[in-house]
């Protein structure tokens, strides 16, 4: 399909965004050229299913050159953060969204070996091959509602080079049998390289400050975010709401005044089968639950051992609000599947 002019609904959407910018941020707005360029780019993304200036040029039948399109992107004084916030506001208002669940997860974008001009590229683990490749890591915040699931925030993650170098040396010395006291100390946290959990908290805070009118029912996050600081801070940020994440099987819990792994604890109990829904479809799961003192968190958490059909091992879910039922926690955690669907669709458009 070739592009002649952007469709009317795209132009209408850009006009609505511009009106929202003028209403909420006095003295700021998009120029006519910026609106026209953005409407063409949105149209080109829909037509080509990609973000690629070369494809945009071909789709425009030579009307716009790749150099001119990329120049506008690099040099136009568009406030991209503001544009994202207002775009989300427009979508929330148009769909009449008043409540939802926030999901946090991260994904990786593979790049070529030489990427000097691409932001935040670094060595990442390739899950398919088990080796390492060059790429980018992105942390996404998604709003999950009964009507739609939309990304409402994202940020690039870049590991601290000093910490990466230390981890490499520490691993080598540990393998050689060098005691911890004789190995180099871990470098202090560098504010210029926030962790993924810290990025997640910042995205949550930005959403709360910008879209305060949306009532958040709970927050679901990947196992990477199942630490004490993230769970406590995320819950407190939204007035003590439920935060659901995951912990490792070797995490220690207190049982009869003794510390044992969460895996060992649930091995003592008979799990039961229950039916929950994933994307509207009933699924049978095997689960057991208990309110346990999690040593790393320093307090009680609702802990659930959960296994889906076809799985051999349990995953261990934690929730900070002890008043919820185990079935409700397991059901809420299934919303993470919608985050995975988003990542699949994101990859399909690359």
PEFENRA-V482513 format. One line per field, one symbol per residue. ss: DSSP state (@ for helix, = for strand, . for the rest). phi: phi as a letter, one per 40 degrees, with the letter a starting at -180 (. if undefined). burial: b if it has 16 or more other C-alpha atoms within 10 Angstrom, else e. Layout:
ss = ???
phi = ???
burial = ???
This chain:
ss = .......@@@@@@@@@@@@@@@@@.......@@@@@@@@@@@@@@@@@....@@@@@@@......@@@@@@@@@@....@@@@@@@@@@@@@@@@...============...........====......=============....=========...@@@@@@@@@@@@@@@....@@@.............@@@@@@@@@@@@@@@....=======.@@@..@@@@@@@@@@....======....====..====@@@@@.....=======..==============....==========......=====......@@@@@@@@..@@@@@@@@@@@@@..
phi = .bbcbdccccccccccccccccccbdgbacccccccccccccccccccfabaccccccccfgcbcdccccccccbcccccccccccdcdccccccgcbaibbbbababbcbccbbcbbcgcacbccccbgcbbcabbbbbbbcbbccabbcbaaacbbccdcccccccccccccccgcdccccdcccccbccbccccccdcccccccdccbccccccabbacccbccdccccccccdbggccbbaabcccccbcafgbcbccccccccbccbcbbbbbfgbcbcbbaaaacbccdccgacbcbbcbbcdgccbcbbcbbccccccdcccccccccccccccccccccccc
burial = eebeebeeeebeebbebbbbbeeeeeeebbeeebbebbbbbbbbbeebeeebbebbbbbbeeebbbeebeeeeeeeeeeeeebbbbbbbbebeeeebebbbbbbbbebeeeeeeeeeeeebbbbeeeeeeeebbbbbbbbbbbbbeeebbbbbbbbbbbbeebeebbeebeebeeeeeeeeeeeeeeeeeeeebebbebbbbbbeebbeebeebebebbbbbbbbbeeebbbebbeebeebbbbbbbebebbbbeeeeebbbbebbeeeebeeeebebeeeeeebbbbbbebbbbebeebbbbbbbbeeeeeebbbbbbbbbeeebbebbebbebbebbeebbeeeeeee
